[in-house]
Amino acid sequence: QVQLVESGGGLVQAGGSLRLSCAASGITSVMYSMGWYRQAPGKQRELVARIFGGGGTKYGDSVKGRFTISRDNAKNTVYLQMNSLKPEDTAVYYCNAERSVVDNFWGQGTQVTVSS
């Protein structure tokens, strides 16, 4: 059974930092493209960052230069370091593991709230 468990969310003031973690079980995460998405109330889920099996990364335009995605293959864990947080970063953040259209898994999400 595949599980993606996010942690590290919480309440932070604007300008602050948080680090999210996504621990994967039931898959070997290095064989997957791992990503972070977020969804704010009334908005569509959007890509925050993705890291590919070869180590390449992709970021959403709104987080470039502020967020960094990384992975620890030995721990089967993916991280999202979020710096210079803004109120508009407030959302539920979801971890995703994808290898194909049918081999695609999501975590339960973790709330990030940035106060002004």
N, CA, C and O atoms as CSV, one atom per row, in Angstrom:
chain,resi,resn,atom,element,x,y,z
A,1,GLN,N,N,0.849,-1.193,0.000
A,1,GLN,CA,C,0.000,0.000,0.000
A,1,GLN,C,C,0.884,1.243,0.000
A,1,GLN,O,O,1.801,1.371,0.812
A,2,VAL,N,N,0.598,2.140,-0.908
A,2,VAL,CA,C,1.392,3.358,-1.029
A,2,VAL,C,C,0.866,4.416,-0.068
A,2,VAL,O,O,-0.337,4.663,0.006
A,3,GLN,N,N,1.779,5.030,0.661
A,3,GLN,CA,C,1.404,6.143,1.537
A,3,GLN,C,C,2.400,7.274,1.364
A,3,GLN,O,O,3.610,7.060,1.307
A,4,LEU,N,N,1.863,8.481,1.282
A,4,LEU,CA,C,2.663,9.693,1.302
A,4,LEU,C,C,2.194,10.503,2.497
A,4,LEU,O,O,1.032,10.907,2.548
A,5,VAL,N,N,3.071,10.746,3.458
A,5,VAL,CA,C,2.688,11.427,4.685
A,5,VAL,C,C,3.442,12.751,4.767
A,5,VAL,O,O,4.667,12.791,4.882
A,6,GLU,N,N,2.668,13.830,4.703
A,6,GLU,CA,C,3.264,15.164,4.786
A,6,GLU,C,C,3.346,15.617,6.243
A,6,GLU,O,O,2.526,15.231,7.076
A,7,SER,N,N,4.333,16.427,6.525
A,7,SER,CA,C,4.459,17.038,7.846
A,7,SER,C,C,5.212,18.364,7.698
A,7,SER,O,O,5.830,18.635,6.669
A,8,GLY,N,N,5.144,19.178,8.754
A,8,GLY,CA,C,5.897,20.422,8.768
A,8,GLY,C,C,5.093,21.677,8.537
A,8,GLY,O,O,5.621,22.786,8.625
A,9,GLY,N,N,3.815,21.511,8.243
A,9,GLY,CA,C,2.985,22.688,8.047
A,9,GLY,C,C,2.711,23.401,9.365
A,9,GLY,O,O,3.048,22.895,10.436
A,10,GLY,N,N,2.097,24.578,9.279
A,10,GLY,CA,C,1.778,25.320,10.478
A,10,GLY,C,C,1.524,26.774,10.176
A,10,GLY,O,O,1.303,27.165,9.030
A,11,LEU,N,N,1.560,27.570,11.234
A,11,LEU,CA,C,1.314,29.006,11.146
A,11,LEU,C,C,2.638,29.738,11.268
A,11,LEU,O,O,3.426,29.468,12.175
A,12,VAL,N,N,2.878,30.661,10.355
A,12,VAL,CA,C,4.128,31.422,10.369
A,12,VAL,C,C,3.834,32.850,9.930
A,12,VAL,O,O,2.893,33.092,9.174
A,13,GLN,N,N,4.627,33.780,10.396
A,13,GLN,CA,C,4.459,35.176,9.989
A,13,GLN,C,C,5.080,35.397,8.607
A,13,GLN,O,O,5.993,34.678,8.199
A,14,ALA,N,N,4.579,36.380,7.915
A,14,ALA,CA,C,5.145,36.740,6.617
A,14,ALA,C,C,6.641,37.010,6.759
A,14,ALA,O,O,7.087,37.659,7.705
A,15,GLY,N,N,7.401,36.495,5.795
A,15,GLY,CA,C,8.847,36.624,5.845
A,15,GLY,C,C,9.540,35.443,6.498
A,15,GLY,O,O,10.761,35.302,6.417
A,16,GLY,N,N,8.758,34.601,7.141
A,16,GLY,CA,C,9.324,33.455,7.835
A,16,GLY,C,C,9.554,32.267,6.923
A,16,GLY,O,O,9.377,32.352,5.707
A,17,SER,N,N,9.955,31.152,7.532
A,17,SER,CA,C,10.293,29.943,6.784
A,17,SER,C,C,9.631,28.724,7.406
A,17,SER,O,O,9.355,28.681,8.604
A,18,LEU,N,N,9.390,27.749,6.567
A,18,LEU,CA,C,8.921,26.434,6.996
A,18,LEU,C,C,9.585,25.393,6.101
A,18,LEU,O,O,9.949,25.685,4.961
A,19,ARG,N,N,9.738,24.187,6.617
A,19,ARG,CA,C,10.189,23.067,5.799
A,19,ARG,C,C,9.165,21.943,5.877
A,19,ARG,O,O,8.876,21.415,6.951
A,20,LEU,N,N,8.635,21.596,4.736
A,20,LEU,CA,C,7.698,20.484,4.651
A,20,LEU,C,C,8.451,19.204,4.312
A,20,LEU,O,O,9.449,19.221,3.591
A,21,SER,N,N,7.954,18.103,4.846
A,21,SER,CA,C,8.512,16.784,4.537
A,21,SER,C,C,7.409,15.881,4.004
A,21,SER,O,O,6.248,15.991,4.398
A,22,CYS,N,N,7.790,14.998,3.113
A,22,CYS,CA,C,6.878,13.997,2.580
A,22,CYS,C,C,7.577,12.648,2.638
A,22,CYS,O,O,8.496,12.380,1.864
A,23,ALA,N,N,7.138,11.809,3.556
A,23,ALA,CA,C,7.718,10.481,3.711
A,23,ALA,C,C,6.898,9.483,2.909
A,23,ALA,O,O,5.689,9.357,3.105
A,24,ALA,N,N,7.563,8.776,2.007
A,24,ALA,CA,C,6.887,7.818,1.143
A,24,ALA,C,C,7.117,6.399,1.635
A,24,ALA,O,O,8.215,6.047,2.067
A,25,SER,N,N,6.076,5.596,1.565
A,25,SER,CA,C,6.194,4.165,1.847
A,25,SER,C,C,5.400,3.412,0.791
A,25,SER,O,O,4.417,3.920,0.251
A,26,GLY,N,N,5.845,2.190,0.507
A,26,GLY,CA,C,5.174,1.398,-0.513
A,26,GLY,C,C,5.683,1.646,-1.913
A,26,GLY,O,O,5.295,0.953,-2.853
A,27,ILE,N,N,6.551,2.632,-2.057
A,27,ILE,CA,C,7.204,2.903,-3.342
A,27,ILE,C,C,8.654,3.251,-3.078
A,27,ILE,O,O,9.032,3.600,-1.960
A,28,THR,N,N,9.454,3.151,-4.117
A,28,THR,CA,C,10.828,3.647,-4.048
A,28,THR,C,C,10.823,5.012,-4.705
A,28,THR,O,O,10.777,5.117,-5.931
A,29,SER,N,N,10.869,6.061,-3.891
A,29,SER,CA,C,10.581,7.411,-4.386
A,29,SER,C,C,11.536,7.861,-5.484
A,29,SER,O,O,11.169,8.691,-6.316
A,30,VAL,N,N,12.763,7.323,-5.498
A,30,VAL,CA,C,13.714,7.752,-6.512
A,30,VAL,C,C,13.243,7.333,-7.907
A,30,VAL,O,O,13.697,7.894,-8.904
A,31,MET,N,N,12.351,6.368,-7.986
A,31,MET,CA,C,11.835,5.905,-9.269
A,31,MET,C,C,10.652,6.743,-9.747
A,31,MET,O,O,10.099,6.511,-10.822
A,32,TYR,N,N,10.281,7.714,-8.930
A,32,TYR,CA,C,9.139,8.545,-9.233
A,32,TYR,C,C,9.558,10.011,-9.356
A,32,TYR,O,O,10.550,10.453,-8.778
A,33,SER,N,N,8.771,10.731,-10.122
A,33,SER,CA,C,8.830,12.176,-10.078
A,33,SER,C,C,8.014,12.595,-8.857
A,33,SER,O,O,6.841,12.242,-8.738
A,34,MET,N,N,8.641,13.354,-7.944
A,34,MET,CA,C,7.962,13.747,-6.705
A,34,MET,C,C,7.681,15.244,-6.752
A,34,MET,O,O,8.511,16.037,-7.197
A,35,GLY,N,N,6.507,15.605,-6.290
A,35,GLY,CA,C,6.162,17.016,-6.370
A,35,GLY,C,C,5.368,17.506,-5.181
A,35,GLY,O,O,4.816,16.731,-4.400
A,36,TRP,N,N,5.331,18.809,-5.075
A,36,TRP,CA,C,4.479,19.501,-4.110
A,36,TRP,C,C,3.494,20.370,-4.884
A,36,TRP,O,O,3.868,21.102,-5.800
A,37,TYR,N,N,2.245,20.270,-4.495
A,37,TYR,CA,C,1.194,21.108,-5.042
A,37,TYR,C,C,0.504,21.805,-3.884
A,37,TYR,O,O,0.647,21.403,-2.729
A,38,ARG,N,N,-0.245,22.853,-4.201
A,38,ARG,CA,C,-1.007,23.522,-3.148
A,38,ARG,C,C,-2.364,23.944,-3.668
A,38,ARG,O,O,-2.569,24.155,-4.863
A,39,GLN,N,N,-3.286,24.061,-2.721
A,39,GLN,CA,C,-4.631,24.497,-3.074
A,39,GLN,C,C,-5.144,25.437,-2.003
A,39,GLN,O,O,-5.286,25.065,-0.838
A,40,ALA,N,N,-5.417,26.656,-2.417
A,40,ALA,CA,C,-5.995,27.661,-1.527
A,40,ALA,C,C,-7.513,27.621,-1.682
A,40,ALA,O,O,-8.017,27.157,-2.705
A,41,PRO,N,N,-8.240,28.099,-0.688
A,41,PRO,CA,C,-9.712,28.095,-0.766
A,41,PRO,C,C,-10.216,28.807,-2.017
A,41,PRO,O,O,-9.814,29.934,-2.304
A,42,GLY,N,N,-11.091,28.149,-2.750
A,42,GLY,CA,C,-11.676,28.745,-3.935
A,42,GLY,C,C,-10.781,28.754,-5.157
A,42,GLY,O,O,-11.141,29.316,-6.192
A,43,LYS,N,N,-9.604,28.130,-5.043
A,43,LYS,CA,C,-8.662,28.123,-6.174
A,43,LYS,C,C,-8.348,26.698,-6.590
A,43,LYS,O,O,-8.571,25.750,-5.837
A,44,GLN,N,N,-7.828,26.562,-7.802
A,44,GLN,CA,C,-7.430,25.250,-8.292
A,44,GLN,C,C,-6.091,24.838,-7.687
A,44,GLN,O,O,-5.273,25.669,-7.292
A,45,ARG,N,N,-5.903,23.521,-7.632
A,45,ARG,CA,C,-4.623,23.009,-7.170
A,45,ARG,C,C,-3.549,23.404,-8.193
A,45,ARG,O,O,-3.754,23.297,-9.402
A,46,GLU,N,N,-2.405,23.862,-7.680
A,46,GLU,CA,C,-1.339,24.322,-8.578
A,46,GLU,C,C,-0.011,23.704,-8.197
A,46,GLU,O,O,0.226,23.352,-7.041
A,47,LEU,N,N,0.845,23.580,-9.188
A,47,LEU,CA,C,2.187,23.068,-8.964
A,47,LEU,C,C,2.995,24.076,-8.168
A,47,LEU,O,O,3.016,25.266,-8.483
A,48,VAL,N,N,3.664,23.581,-7.129
A,48,VAL,CA,C,4.621,24.389,-6.394
A,48,VAL,C,C,6.030,24.039,-6.864
A,48,VAL,O,O,6.797,24.913,-7.266
A,49,ALA,N,N,6.359,22.749,-6.809
A,49,ALA,CA,C,7.701,22.319,-7.208
A,49,ALA,C,C,7.666,20.829,-7.510
A,49,ALA,O,O,6.848,20.086,-6.968
A,50,ARG,N,N,8.567,20.414,-8.382
A,50,ARG,CA,C,8.679,18.995,-8.724
A,50,ARG,C,C,10.144,18.656,-8.872
A,50,ARG,O,O,10.941,19.455,-9.364
A,51,ILE,N,N,10.485,17.447,-8.432
A,51,ILE,CA,C,11.853,16.960,-8.606
A,51,ILE,C,C,11.776,15.623,-9.320
A,51,ILE,O,O,11.002,14.743,-8.944
A,52,PHE,N,N,12.590,15.486,-10.356
A,52,PHE,CA,C,12.536,14.317,-11.209
A,52,PHE,C,C,13.585,13.294,-10.767
A,52,PHE,O,O,14.480,13.592,-9.976
A,53,GLY,N,N,13.444,12.079,-11.305
A,53,GLY,CA,C,14.331,11.002,-10.891
A,53,GLY,C,C,15.797,11.332,-11.067
A,53,GLY,O,O,16.634,10.917,-10.264
A,54,GLY,N,N,16.113,12.081,-12.121
A,54,GLY,CA,C,17.507,12.435,-12.376
A,54,GLY,C,C,17.999,13.617,-11.564
A,54,GLY,O,O,19.166,13.999,-11.650
A,55,GLY,N,N,17.092,14.201,-10.764
A,55,GLY,CA,C,17.477,15.324,-9.912
A,55,GLY,C,C,17.076,16.684,-10.445
A,55,GLY,O,O,17.202,17.688,-9.745
A,56,GLY,N,N,16.595,16.728,-11.678
A,56,GLY,CA,C,16.138,18.008,-12.209
A,56,GLY,C,C,14.924,18.514,-11.461
A,56,GLY,O,O,14.176,17.728,-10.880
A,57,THR,N,N,14.723,19.823,-11.470
A,57,THR,CA,C,13.617,20.424,-10.723
A,57,THR,C,C,12.825,21.386,-11.601
A,57,THR,O,O,13.306,21.885,-12.619
A,58,LYS,N,N,11.601,21.623,-11.167
A,58,LYS,CA,C,10.725,22.577,-11.825
A,58,LYS,C,C,9.935,23.284,-10.737
A,58,LYS,O,O,9.492,22.657,-9.775
A,59,TYR,N,N,9.759,24.598,-10.891
A,59,TYR,CA,C,9.055,25.388,-9.886
A,59,TYR,C,C,7.932,26.195,-10.519
A,59,TYR,O,O,8.003,26.590,-11.683
A,60,GLY,N,N,6.883,26.431,-9.713
A,60,GLY,CA,C,5.865,27.367,-10.127
A,60,GLY,C,C,6.437,28.777,-10.121
A,60,GLY,O,O,7.317,29.089,-9.319
A,61,ASP,N,N,5.946,29.619,-11.002
A,61,ASP,CA,C,6.512,30.963,-11.143
A,61,ASP,C,C,6.446,31.756,-9.836
A,61,ASP,O,O,7.347,32.541,-9.541
A,62,SER,N,N,5.398,31.558,-9.064
A,62,SER,CA,C,5.207,32.373,-7.864
A,62,SER,C,C,6.156,32.020,-6.722
A,62,SER,O,O,6.261,32.771,-5.752
A,63,VAL,N,N,6.842,30.892,-6.827
A,63,VAL,CA,C,7.724,30.473,-5.725
A,63,VAL,C,C,9.194,30.428,-6.121
A,63,VAL,O,O,10.051,30.158,-5.279
A,64,LYS,N,N,9.495,30.685,-7.376
A,64,LYS,CA,C,10.883,30.639,-7.831
A,64,LYS,C,C,11.741,31.596,-7.025
A,64,LYS,O,O,11.377,32.752,-6.809
A,65,GLY,N,N,12.886,31.096,-6.584
A,65,GLY,CA,C,13.805,31.923,-5.802
A,65,GLY,C,C,13.509,31.922,-4.313
A,65,GLY,O,O,14.325,32.391,-3.519
A,66,ARG,N,N,12.346,31.399,-3.925
A,66,ARG,CA,C,11.987,31.376,-2.497
A,66,ARG,C,C,11.883,29.962,-1.947
A,66,ARG,O,O,12.204,29.723,-0.782
A,67,PHE,N,N,11.443,29.031,-2.769
A,67,PHE,CA,C,11.238,27.647,-2.332
A,67,PHE,C,C,12.277,26.747,-2.991
A,67,PHE,O,O,12.719,26.996,-4.113
A,68,THR,N,N,12.659,25.690,-2.263
A,68,THR,CA,C,13.603,24.713,-2.797
A,68,THR,C,C,13.104,23.308,-2.497
A,68,THR,O,O,12.794,22.982,-1.351
A,69,ILE,N,N,13.030,22.484,-3.525
A,69,ILE,CA,C,12.640,21.088,-3.348
A,69,ILE,C,C,13.901,20.228,-3.352
A,69,ILE,O,O,14.840,20.483,-4.105
A,70,SER,N,N,13.906,19.211,-2.500
A,70,SER,CA,C,15.043,18.297,-2.440
A,70,SER,C,C,14.544,16.919,-2.032
A,70,SER,O,O,13.405,16.757,-1.595
A,71,ARG,N,N,15.414,15.935,-2.179
A,71,ARG,CA,C,15.003,14.588,-1.793
A,71,ARG,C,C,16.157,13.872,-1.116
A,71,ARG,O,O,17.326,14.115,-1.417
A,72,ASP,N,N,15.806,12.984,-0.193
A,72,ASP,CA,C,16.770,12.103,0.457
A,72,ASP,C,C,16.342,10.689,0.087
A,72,ASP,O,O,15.411,10.136,0.673
A,73,ASN,N,N,17.027,10.116,-0.883
A,73,ASN,CA,C,16.613,8.807,-1.388
A,73,ASN,C,C,16.759,7.722,-0.330
A,73,ASN,O,O,15.976,6.772,-0.302
A,74,ALA,N,N,17.745,7.856,0.531
A,74,ALA,CA,C,17.946,6.856,1.581
A,74,ALA,C,C,16.768,6.825,2.559
A,74,ALA,O,O,16.427,5.778,3.108
A,75,LYS,N,N,16.154,7.997,2.764
A,75,LYS,CA,C,15.015,8.090,3.681
A,75,LYS,C,C,13.681,8.033,2.942
A,75,LYS,O,O,12.618,8.076,3.561
A,76,ASN,N,N,13.743,7.935,1.611
A,76,ASN,CA,C,12.501,7.905,0.816
A,76,ASN,C,C,11.628,9.123,1.123
A,76,ASN,O,O,10.407,9.018,1.235
A,77,THR,N,N,12.276,10.269,1.254
A,77,THR,CA,C,11.602,11.481,1.702
A,77,THR,C,C,11.933,12.649,0.772
A,77,THR,O,O,13.054,12.783,0.282
A,78,VAL,N,N,10.920,13.489,0.546
A,78,VAL,CA,C,11.086,14.698,-0.246
A,78,VAL,C,C,10.781,15.894,0.650
A,78,VAL,O,O,9.886,15.846,1.494
A,79,TYR,N,N,11.537,16.959,0.450
A,79,TYR,CA,C,11.394,18.144,1.286
A,79,TYR,C,C,11.038,19.356,0.433
A,79,TYR,O,O,11.336,19.417,-0.760
A,80,LEU,N,N,10.394,20.316,1.083
A,80,LEU,CA,C,10.156,21.613,0.456
A,80,LEU,C,C,10.550,22.683,1.465
A,80,LEU,O,O,9.852,22.903,2.455
A,81,GLN,N,N,11.661,23.337,1.210
A,81,GLN,CA,C,12.100,24.449,2.042
A,81,GLN,C,C,11.454,25.712,1.515
A,81,GLN,O,O,11.636,26.075,0.353
A,82,MET,N,N,10.700,26.379,2.370
A,82,MET,CA,C,9.951,27.568,1.967
A,82,MET,C,C,10.473,28.771,2.753
A,82,MET,O,O,10.345,28.827,3.976
A,83,ASN,N,N,11.050,29.710,2.054
A,83,ASN,CA,C,11.588,30.924,2.673
A,83,ASN,C,C,10.815,32.143,2.182
A,83,ASN,O,O,10.101,32.084,1.180
A,84,SER,N,N,10.970,33.233,2.897
A,84,SER,CA,C,10.322,34.504,2.523
A,84,SER,C,C,8.837,34.294,2.253
A,84,SER,O,O,8.304,34.748,1.241
A,85,LEU,N,N,8.190,33.607,3.163
A,85,LEU,CA,C,6.775,33.269,2.960
A,85,LEU,C,C,5.903,34.513,2.929
A,85,LEU,O,O,6.155,35.501,3.619
A,86,LYS,N,N,4.870,34.428,2.103
A,86,LYS,CA,C,3.924,35.524,1.931
A,86,LYS,C,C,2.523,35.038,2.286
A,86,LYS,O,O,2.256,33.838,2.232
A,87,PRO,N,N,1.630,35.947,2.645
A,87,PRO,CA,C,0.243,35.528,2.946
A,87,PRO,C,C,-0.391,34.745,1.795
A,87,PRO,O,O,-1.202,33.851,2.031
A,88,GLU,N,N,-0.032,35.070,0.566
A,88,GLU,CA,C,-0.600,34.360,-0.578
A,88,GLU,C,C,-0.072,32.938,-0.733
A,88,GLU,O,O,-0.544,32.197,-1.595
A,89,ASP,N,N,0.893,32.551,0.083
A,89,ASP,CA,C,1.351,31.162,0.101
A,89,ASP,C,C,0.455,30.282,0.966
A,89,ASP,O,O,0.624,29.063,1.003
A,90,THR,N,N,-0.491,30.895,1.656
A,90,THR,CA,C,-1.414,30.148,2.504
A,90,THR,C,C,-2.230,29.175,1.666
A,90,THR,O,O,-2.892,29.571,0.706
A,91,ALA,N,N,-2.178,27.901,2.034
A,91,ALA,CA,C,-2.869,26.857,1.272
A,91,ALA,C,C,-2.657,25.522,1.973
A,91,ALA,O,O,-1.874,25.414,2.917
A,92,VAL,N,N,-3.367,24.513,1.494
A,92,VAL,CA,C,-3.048,23.135,1.859
A,92,VAL,C,C,-2.023,22.626,0.849
A,92,VAL,O,O,-2.235,22.717,-0.360
A,93,TYR,N,N,-0.940,22.105,1.340
A,93,TYR,CA,C,0.145,21.616,0.492
A,93,TYR,C,C,0.079,20.088,0.423
A,93,TYR,O,O,-0.002,19.402,1.442
A,94,TYR,N,N,0.117,19.584,-0.804
A,94,TYR,CA,C,-0.005,18.152,-1.041
A,94,TYR,C,C,1.264,17.604,-1.681
A,94,TYR,O,O,1.872,18.239,-2.543
A,95,CYS,N,N,1.645,16.421,-1.243
A,95,CYS,CA,C,2.759,15.702,-1.851
A,95,CYS,C,C,2.219,14.774,-2.939
A,95,CYS,O,O,1.151,14.181,-2.790
A,96,ASN,N,N,2.963,14.657,-4.022
A,96,ASN,CA,C,2.558,13.813,-5.138
A,96,ASN,C,C,3.734,12.966,-5.607
A,96,ASN,O,O,4.872,13.432,-5.668
A,97,ALA,N,N,3.432,11.709,-5.937
A,97,ALA,CA,C,4.416,10.810,-6.546
A,97,ALA,C,C,3.831,10.308,-7.852
A,97,ALA,O,O,2.728,9.763,-7.874
A,98,GLU,N,N,4.566,10.490,-8.938
A,98,GLU,CA,C,4.029,10.134,-10.254
A,98,GLU,C,C,5.069,9.387,-11.065
A,98,GLU,O,O,6.233,9.783,-11.131
A,99,ARG,N,N,4.624,8.288,-11.690
A,99,ARG,CA,C,5.493,7.574,-12.626
A,99,ARG,C,C,4.781,7.372,-13.954
A,99,ARG,O,O,5.412,7.205,-14.997
A,100,SER,N,N,3.446,7.389,-13.894
A,100,SER,CA,C,2.631,7.290,-15.093
A,100,SER,C,C,1.244,7.804,-14.742
A,100,SER,O,O,0.993,8.188,-13.599
A,101,VAL,N,N,0.353,7.813,-15.704
A,101,VAL,CA,C,-1.005,8.305,-15.443
A,101,VAL,C,C,-1.692,7.462,-14.370
A,101,VAL,O,O,-2.434,7.992,-13.543
A,102,VAL,N,N,-1.449,6.172,-14.384
A,102,VAL,CA,C,-2.116,5.297,-13.411
A,102,VAL,C,C,-1.281,5.083,-12.162
A,102,VAL,O,O,-1.807,4.660,-11.133
A,103,ASP,N,N,-0.017,5.362,-12.235
A,103,ASP,CA,C,0.903,5.187,-11.113
A,103,ASP,C,C,1.155,6.560,-10.514
A,103,ASP,O,O,2.236,7.134,-10.654
A,104,ASN,N,N,0.132,7.073,-9.842
A,104,ASN,CA,C,0.101,8.471,-9.421
A,104,ASN,C,C,-0.564,8.531,-8.056
A,104,ASN,O,O,-1.711,8.109,-7.908
A,105,PHE,N,N,0.144,9.051,-7.054
A,105,PHE,CA,C,-0.350,9.004,-5.678
A,105,PHE,C,C,-0.276,10.377,-5.024
A,105,PHE,O,O,0.568,11.207,-5.360
A,106,TRP,N,N,-1.189,10.588,-4.076
A,106,TRP,CA,C,-1.268,11.862,-3.355
A,106,TRP,C,C,-1.279,11.636,-1.852
A,106,TRP,O,O,-1.799,10.632,-1.364
A,107,GLY,N,N,-0.695,12.590,-1.122
A,107,GLY,CA,C,-0.798,12.593,0.318
A,107,GLY,C,C,-2.077,13.275,0.758
A,107,GLY,O,O,-2.866,13.740,-0.065
A,108,GLN,N,N,-2.271,13.329,2.070
A,108,GLN,CA,C,-3.502,13.902,2.641
A,108,GLN,C,C,-3.443,15.423,2.711
A,108,GLN,O,O,-4.480,16.079,2.797
A,109,GLY,N,N,-2.253,15.981,2.675
A,109,GLY,CA,C,-2.110,17.428,2.717
A,109,GLY,C,C,-1.731,17.944,4.092
A,109,GLY,O,O,-2.038,17.329,5.114
A,110,THR,N,N,-1.060,19.080,4.099
A,110,THR,CA,C,-0.701,19.759,5.342
A,110,THR,C,C,-0.965,21.245,5.168
A,110,THR,O,O,-0.628,21.830,4.139
A,111,GLN,N,N,-1.569,21.849,6.181
A,111,GLN,CA,C,-1.966,23.258,6.087
A,111,GLN,C,C,-0.780,24.171,6.375
A,111,GLN,O,O,-0.049,23.983,7.348
A,112,VAL,N,N,-0.610,25.148,5.517
A,112,VAL,CA,C,0.370,26.222,5.734
A,112,VAL,C,C,-0.400,27.535,5.774
A,112,VAL,O,O,-1.122,27.871,4.835
A,113,THR,N,N,-0.244,28.264,6.854
A,113,THR,CA,C,-0.914,29.552,7.001
A,113,THR,C,C,0.130,30.620,7.277
A,113,THR,O,O,0.914,30.508,8.219
A,114,VAL,N,N,0.132,31.655,6.449
A,114,VAL,CA,C,1.094,32.751,6.592
A,114,VAL,C,C,0.322,33.999,6.978
A,114,VAL,O,O,-0.534,34.464,6.226
A,115,SER,N,N,0.622,34.535,8.141
A,115,SER,CA,C,-0.067,35.733,8.618
A,115,SER,C,C,0.682,36.989,8.199
A,115,SER,O,O,1.907,36.995,8.079
A,116,SER,N,N,-0.081,38.048,7.981
A,116,SER,CA,C,0.547,39.306,7.536
A,116,SER,C,C,0.937,40.183,8.708
A,116,SER,O,O,1.476,41.273,8.512
